[in-house]
Amino acid sequence: METIQKSCLVLTVIGAINWGLIGILNLNLVTLLFSDSLLTNIIYVLIGVSGIVNIGVLFSHIRTE
């Protein structure tokens, strides 16, 4: 499970960096690299699911106390 959580964290960080680039430079790196294809949508879905998984990680310390 730890490997999945770390993978999701990496994807979430990549998504955050992409949003930062969109906000600062109006540059969507995912679309630039993958040409606005089906793969681009799959990447966005994976990053969204990773964010949801990280919500559970964020509150996991509450359950252990």
ABEGO torsion letter per residue (X at the ends): XAAAAAAAAAAAAAAAAAAAAAAAAGBBAAAAAAGGBAAAAAAAAAAAAAAAAAAAAAAAAAAAX
